[in-house]
Amino acid sequence: MAVIRVKVDSKPQPDSDPKPESSPTSLSLVASNPALLQAVSGSPVTFDQLAKYKSNFDHDPKNKLARRALMKDSYVSVLENTELVQSTPAVFNNKTKIEGKITNQKSSGRCWIFAGLNVLRLKVMEKHNLETTELSQTYLFFYDKIEKSNWFLENIVNTLDLDLDSREIQHLLTDPIQDGGQWDMFVSLVTKYGVVPIEAFPDSFHSMNSRQMDELITTKLRTFAKDIRNSYSAHSDMNQVHEIRKAALDEVYRILCISLGVPPQTFDWTFYDKDKAFKQVSGITPLEFYQDHVGIDLNKTVSLINDPRNPYYELYTVKHLGNVVGGVPVHYVNLPDEQLKLLASKTISEKKKSVWFGCHVGKFSNRTTSVLDLDVIDYNSGLSISFDLNKAERLQYGESLMTHAMVFTGVQLENDATKRWRVENSWGENSGNKGFITMSDRWFTEFVYQIVLEYEDVPQEILDVMKRDPVVLPPWDPMGALAQ
């Protein structure tokens, strides 16, 4: 989202010198400038209107009860539809073969990494007969930060011809080192750097509480962006520009090592399997671990989205969206929501695989609820309001976007129709139903925007769409929001 800066003159303090009598007043400035007059004209709120609104409010006795309750607690707590929650069982007739222990991203925006690794770890658990295991999210987080720093600086270099105040440059400067990411960004990291068990690179304070580190690196990156633009403006020397870029990455790398630790080049992994047998893997690299112990070819996966603003069966990308220069480009195939449901449910029910997905998790939910449903928070009973925007309109008017990634691990099918979905989250066991959420099929329709499947689980006619040149959406498009 573009940053709009408005300069506001501060009011004189009591001890300030008074203005000369000849100085124009605010009213005279407005009167002499038709454009300003137009900007402040319109229909003001009148006291008669306010009196009528108060009369309408007082006329309904339900408002008094709602006011007393909602002034003391949140909407989501007071208005939670307990009858709906109680009537939505966390029971599914189709589930993945195995599930790992619930993970916790803590105070960080690493959901896309957690969800991705929660998919990959099932292969490790199956291969080694494990009750559960966890792969290091901080390991990929480290390399995502250094790669995103380089990605940002390369974008600054590639846009030297644009004005600093342009919407595109201001968008790049808004949040260059954000925690979020997209599936193809996850693929770029894993295929370049591999993965490691969490024992080989555990969490640190700043991976679990990333805001301070992000703000520090953001300040440095904006400073280096200024240095790059000023250097090029003064000397037009691209060699000097890239020297600044490399010096910037050296600083970022140092900050990351101090804040997160130094990622292992090789490691040993020891563990007990379900039968309590001792196992050991020695002297393995992270890339070897991914290739030998995970075994999923992430280059043969596809992101499928439901974006009703745009034509279906087309390929899309978002300008400037990515993390690894030279990595996998972020691509989406746009499909109707019913096709997303069909493909996801078949993958779970027939292949017993979990499915990574992106959604707007903040809608009709809270961190403790175990159900995602359009009626789980009864705004109509409490506030006498309803919501009329459809999915496309929410995207168009800034009311919805992708905010969170999770994993489908189950689906309830009745007469071949999807009814509800089992969701593995990464907010710890105290969230939802011991870390799991039940999503209604209606909620899927309105707020799920993306799923990821392997090639083998997608019809060829959809894979053929990936061969086309993508339609490029603007950098601030909501289809890129999960990475922002």
C-alpha positions in Angstrom: 0.0 0.0 0.0 1.4 3.4 -0.9 2.4 5.8 1.9 0.7 9.2 1.7 2.4 11.9 3.6 0.5 15.1 4.4 2.3 18.1 5.7 0.4 19.8 8.5 1.5 23.2 9.8 1.5 23.2 13.6 -0.6 25.7 15.5 1.2 28.7 17.2 1.9 28.2 20.9 0.6 30.8 23.4 4.1 32.4 23.6 4.5 32.6 19.8 4.6 35.9 18.0 1.2 36.9 16.7 0.7 36.9 12.9 0.9 40.3 11.2 -2.5 41.8 10.4 -1.7 41.5 6.7 -1.3 37.7 6.9 -4.1 35.9 5.1 -6.4 33.9 7.4 -7.3 30.3 6.7 -10.8 31.3 5.6 -9.4 33.9 3.2 -7.0 31.3 1.7 -9.9 28.9 1.2 -12.1 31.6 -0.3 -9.4 32.7 -2.8 -8.7 29.1 -3.9 -11.7 27.3 -5.5 -10.0 24.0 -5.4 -9.6 24.2 -1.6 -13.2 25.4 -1.3 -14.4 22.4 -3.2 -12.4 20.0 -1.0 -14.0 21.2 2.2 -17.6 21.7 1.0 -20.2 19.0 1.2 -22.8 17.8 3.7 -21.8 18.3 7.3 -23.1 16.3 10.2 -25.9 18.4 11.8 -27.0 18.4 15.4 -30.6 17.6 14.2 -29.2 14.5 12.6 -27.3 13.5 15.7 -30.5 13.9 17.8 -32.4 11.7 15.3 -29.7 9.0 15.5 -29.8 9.1 19.3 -33.6 8.8 19.2 -33.4 5.8 16.9 -30.8 4.2 19.2 -32.8 4.8 22.4 -36.0 3.4 20.7 -34.7 -0.1 20.6 -34.2 -1.5 24.1 -31.8 -4.2 22.8 -29.2 -1.5 22.2 -29.0 -0.9 25.9 -28.2 -4.5 26.7 -25.7 -4.7 23.8 -24.0 -1.5 25.0 -23.6 -2.8 28.5 -22.1 -6.1 27.3 -19.9 -4.8 24.5 -18.4 -1.9 26.5 -16.9 -4.5 28.8 -15.5 -7.1 26.3 -14.7 -7.6 22.7 -17.1 -8.3 19.9 -15.6 -11.8 19.3 -16.0 -12.8 22.9 -19.5 -11.5 23.6 -21.0 -12.3 20.2 -19.5 -15.7 19.6 -22.2 -18.0 18.3 -21.8 -20.8 20.9 -24.6 -22.8 19.4 -22.9 -22.9 16.0 -19.5 -23.8 17.6 -21.1 -26.7 19.6 -22.9 -28.0 16.6 -19.8 -28.1 14.4 -17.9 -31.3 15.4 -14.2 -31.6 14.9 -14.8 -35.0 13.2 -13.9 -35.8 9.6 -14.4 -38.9 7.5 -11.2 -38.1 5.5 -7.9 -37.2 7.0 -4.2 -37.4 6.3 -2.5 -40.6 7.5 -0.3 -38.8 10.0 -0.2 -35.5 11.8 2.7 -33.9 13.7 2.6 -32.0 17.0 1.2 -28.5 16.7 3.8 -25.8 16.1 3.9 -22.2 17.3 5.2 -19.2 15.3 5.0 -17.0 18.4 5.2 -13.2 17.7 6.4 -13.5 14.1 4.9 -13.5 10.6 6.5 -16.8 9.6 3.2 -18.7 9.0 4.0 -19.5 5.4 7.3 -21.1 6.5 5.6 -23.0 9.3 2.8 -24.2 7.0 5.3 -25.3 4.3 7.5 -27.2 6.8 4.4 -28.8 8.4 3.7 -30.3 5.0 7.3 -31.4 4.4 7.8 -33.0 7.9 5.1 -35.6 7.2 7.5 -37.2 4.7 10.3 -37.2 7.3 7.9 -38.7 9.8 6.8 -41.4 7.4 10.3 -42.3 6.3 11.7 -42.6 9.8 8.6 -44.0 11.6 8.4 -40.9 13.9 5.6 -40.0 16.3 6.3 -36.3 15.4 9.2 -34.1 14.4 9.7 -30.4 13.6 11.8 -28.8 10.9 13.7 -25.5 11.7 11.6 -22.5 10.7 14.4 -20.2 11.9 16.8 -21.8 9.4 14.7 -20.7 6.4 13.8 -17.5 8.2 17.5 -16.5 8.3 18.0 -17.1 4.6 14.7 -15.5 3.7 15.9 -12.3 5.4 19.2 -12.1 3.6 17.6 -13.0 0.3 14.8 -10.4 0.8 17.4 -7.8 1.5 19.1 -8.5 -1.8 15.8 -8.7 -3.6 14.8 -5.2 -2.2 18.2 -3.7 -3.1 18.0 -5.1 -6.6 14.5 -3.6 -7.0 15.9 -0.3 -5.9 18.7 -0.6 -8.5 16.2 -1.6 -11.2 13.9 1.4 -10.5 16.6 4.2 -10.4 14.7 5.9 -13.3 11.6 6.4 -11.1 10.9 9.4 -8.9 11.3 8.8 -5.2 7.8 9.9 -4.6 6.3 7.5 -7.1 3.8 4.9 -5.8 6.1 2.1 -6.9 9.2 3.3 -5.0 7.1 4.2 -1.9 5.6 0.7 -2.0 9.1 -0.9 -2.1 10.2 1.2 0.8 7.1 0.5 2.9 8.1 -2.9 4.3 11.2 -4.3 2.6 12.1 -7.0 5.2 8.6 -8.2 6.1 8.2 -11.7 7.7 5.5 -12.8 5.2 6.0 -14.9 2.1 4.4 -16.9 -0.7 4.6 -20.6 -1.6 7.0 -20.1 -4.5 9.2 -18.0 -2.2 9.2 -21.1 0.1 10.2 -23.3 -2.8 13.1 -20.9 -3.7 14.5 -21.1 -0.2 14.2 -24.9 0.3 15.6 -25.8 -3.2 18.6 -23.5 -2.6 19.3 -24.0 1.1 17.6 -27.2 2.0 16.1 -27.8 5.5 17.3 -29.0 8.9 15.6 -30.5 12.0 14.8 -27.9 14.6 17.5 -29.4 16.9 20.1 -28.3 14.4 19.0 -24.7 14.4 16.5 -23.9 17.1 14.5 -20.7 17.6 16.0 -17.6 19.1 14.4 -14.7 20.9 14.4 -12.6 17.7 12.9 -15.4 15.5 10.0 -15.8 17.9 9.7 -12.0 18.4 10.8 -10.5 15.1 9.6 -6.9 15.2 12.8 -5.3 16.7 15.1 -7.1 14.3 12.8 -6.3 11.3 12.7 -2.6 12.3 16.5 -2.5 12.6 17.1 -4.1 9.2 14.4 -2.0 7.6 16.1 1.2 8.8 19.5 0.0 7.4 17.9 -1.1 4.0 16.2 2.3 3.6 19.4 4.0 4.3 21.3 1.9 1.8 18.4 2.6 -0.7 19.1 6.3 -0.2 22.8 5.8 -0.7 22.2 3.8 -3.9 19.9 6.5 -5.4 22.2 9.3 -4.4 25.3 7.6 -5.7 23.8 6.9 -9.0 22.4 10.4 -9.3 25.8 11.9 -8.6 28.0 9.5 -10.6 25.9 7.2 -12.8 28.4 4.4 -11.9 26.7 1.0 -11.6 29.8 -0.6 -10.2 29.7 1.8 -7.2 26.0 1.1 -6.8 26.6 -2.7 -6.5 29.5 -2.1 -4.1 26.9 -0.3 -1.8 24.6 -3.3 -2.3 27.2 -5.8 -1.3 28.2 -3.8 1.8 24.6 -3.6 2.8 24.2 -7.4 2.6 27.4 -7.8 4.7 25.8 -5.7 7.5 22.4 -7.5 7.2 24.2 -10.9 7.4 26.0 -9.8 10.6 22.7 -8.6 12.2 21.1 -11.9 11.3 23.9 -14.1 12.7 23.9 -12.1 16.0 20.1 -12.2 16.3 19.3 -15.7 15.0 22.5 -17.6 15.1 24.8 -18.9 12.4 23.1 -21.5 10.2 24.8 -24.9 10.1 26.7 -26.1 7.0 26.5 -29.7 8.1 24.9 -31.3 11.1 24.2 -34.6 13.0 20.7 -35.7 13.7 19.9 -38.2 16.5 16.4 -39.4 17.4 14.2 -42.2 18.7 11.5 -43.6 16.4 8.0 -44.8 17.4 9.5 -48.2 18.5 12.0 -46.4 20.8 14.9 -47.4 18.5 17.9 -45.0 18.4 18.7 -43.6 15.0 21.5 -41.2 13.9 22.3 -39.3 10.7 25.8 -37.8 10.7 27.6 -35.1 8.7 24.7 -34.3 6.4 24.2 -30.9 4.7 20.8 -29.2 4.8 20.4 -29.6 1.0 21.2 -33.4 1.3 18.7 -33.7 4.2 16.0 -32.1 2.0 16.8 -34.4 -1.0 17.3 -37.6 1.0 14.9 -37.3 3.9 12.0 -35.2 2.6 12.0 -36.2 -1.0 9.2 -33.9 -2.3 10.2 -32.2 -5.6 8.9 -28.7 -4.8 9.6 -27.6 -8.3 6.7 -29.8 -9.3 4.1 -27.9 -7.3 1.5 -25.3 -8.4 -0.3 -22.5 -6.7 -4.0 -22.3 -7.5 -5.9 -19.2 -6.5 -9.5 -18.1 -6.5 -9.6 -14.4 -7.5 -13.1 -13.6 -8.8 -12.0 -10.1 -9.9 -10.0 -11.6 -12.8 -10.6 -14.2 -15.6 -10.3 -17.8 -14.6 -7.9 -20.3 -16.2 -5.2 -17.6 -16.6 -1.7 -17.3 -15.1 -0.9 -14.4 -12.8 2.0 -12.9 -11.0 2.5 -9.8 -8.8 5.2 -7.2 -9.8 8.2 -7.1 -7.5 6.9 -10.1 -5.4 9.6 -12.6 -4.5 12.7 -13.1 -2.3 15.4 -15.0 -4.1 17.0 -13.3 -7.1 17.3 -16.1 -9.7 14.8 -18.2 -7.8 11.3 -19.5 -8.6 9.0 -16.8 -9.9 5.7 -16.3 -8.0 3.0 -17.7 -10.3 -0.7 -18.4 -9.7 -3.3 -20.2 -11.8 -6.8 -18.6 -11.2 -9.7 -21.1 -10.8 -13.3 -21.0 -9.6 -13.5 -21.8 -5.8 -15.4 -25.0 -6.4 -12.5 -26.4 -8.4 -10.1 -25.5 -5.6 -12.4 -27.4 -3.2 -12.6 -30.4 -5.5 -8.9 -30.7 -6.0 -8.0 -30.1 -2.3 -10.6 -32.6 -1.1 -9.4 -35.3 -3.6 -5.8 -34.8 -2.5 -6.8 -35.3 1.1 -9.3 -38.1 0.7 -7.6 -40.1 -2.0 -3.9 -39.4 -1.6 -4.0 -38.7 2.2 -1.8 -35.7 1.7 -2.0 -32.4 3.5 -2.6 -29.2 1.5 -0.9 -25.8 2.1 -3.4 -22.8 1.7 -3.6 -19.1 2.1 -6.6 -17.2 3.5 -7.9 -14.1 5.4 -7.8 -15.7 8.8 -9.0 -12.6 10.7 -12.5 -12.7 9.3 -15.2 -14.1 11.5 -12.7 -15.7 13.9 -10.4 -15.0 16.8 -7.3 -16.7 18.2 -9.2 -18.9 20.6 -12.2 -20.0 18.5 -12.1 -23.6 17.1 -14.5 -22.7 14.2 -14.3 -20.6 11.1 -17.8 -19.8 9.9 -19.6 -16.7 8.6 -22.0 -16.9 11.5 -19.5 -17.7 14.3 -19.6 -14.0 15.4 -23.3 -12.9 15.5 -22.9 -9.2 14.6 -26.6 -8.9 13.7 -27.8 -9.9 17.1 -25.4 -7.6 18.9 -25.1 -4.6 16.6 -28.0 -5.1 14.1 -25.6 -5.0 11.1 -24.9 -7.3 8.2 -22.3 -7.4 5.5 -23.1 -7.2 1.8 -19.8 -7.2 -0.1 -19.1 -10.3 -2.1 -15.6 -11.9 -2.5 -14.6 -9.8 -5.5 -15.8 -6.6 -3.9 -13.9 -7.3 -0.7 -10.7 -7.5 -2.7 -11.6 -4.4 -4.8 -12.4 -2.2 -1.8 -9.6 -3.3 0.5 -11.8 -5.3 2.8 -10.0 -8.6 2.3 -6.7 -10.1 1.3 -4.4 -13.0 2.1 -3.1 -12.7 5.6 -2.2 -16.2 6.9 -1.1 -19.6 5.6 -2.1 -22.9 7.2 -2.5 -26.6 6.2 -5.6 -28.7 5.5 -5.3 -32.1 7.0 -8.9 -33.4 6.8 -12.2 -32.9 5.0 -15.8 -34.0 5.7 -17.5 -35.3 2.6 -21.2 -36.0 2.4 -22.6 -37.3 -0.9 -19.3 -36.2 -2.5 -19.9 -32.6 -1.4 -17.4 -30.8 1.0 -19.0 -29.8 4.3 -16.1 -28.7 6.5 -12.3 -28.8 6.7 -9.8 -29.7 9.3 -7.1 -27.0 9.6 -3.6 -27.4 11.2 -2.5 -24.0 12.5 0.8 -22.7 13.9 -0.4 -20.7 16.9 0.3 -23.3 19.5 -1.9 -25.8 21.3 -3.7 -23.2 23.3 -5.3 -21.8 20.2 -8.4 -23.3 18.6 -9.1 -27.0 19.4 -5.6 -28.0 20.7 -4.1 -26.1 17.7 -6.6 -27.3 15.1 -9.5 -25.4 13.6 -12.7 -26.5 11.9 -13.5 -24.4 8.8 -17.0 -24.4 7.3 -17.4 -24.8 3.6 -19.0 -21.4 3.4 -16.0 -19.8 5.0 -13.7 -21.5 2.4 -15.8 -20.0 -0.4 -15.4 -16.5 0.9 -12.0 -16.3 2.5 -9.7 -19.0 1.1 -7.7 -17.6 -1.7 -5.0 -20.1 -2.5 -4.1 -23.8 -2.3 -0.9 -25.6 -3.3 -0.8 -29.0 -4.9 1.8 -31.3 -6.5 1.6 -31.7 -10.3 0.4 -35.3 -10.0 -2.7 -34.1 -8.2 -3.7 -31.5 -10.8 -5.4 -32.1 -14.3 -3.1 -31.5 -17.2 -5.3 -28.7 -18.7 -4.5 -26.6 -15.5 -0.8 -27.4 -15.7 -0.9 -26.2 -19.3 -1.9 -22.7 -18.1 1.4 -22.4 -16.4 3.1 -22.4 -19.8 1.6 -19.1 -20.7 3.0 -15.6 -20.1 1.6 -14.4 -16.8 -0.7 -11.4 -16.3 1.2 -9.0 -14.1 -0.7 -7.5 -11.2 0.5 -4.3 -9.6 2.9 -4.5 -6.6 0.1 -3.6 -4.1 -2.4 -6.1 -5.3 -4.1 -8.2 -2.5 -2.9 -11.4 -4.2 0.6 -10.4 -3.0 -0.5 -9.5 0.6 0.6 -12.8 2.3 4.2 -11.8 1.5 3.7 -8.3 2.9 
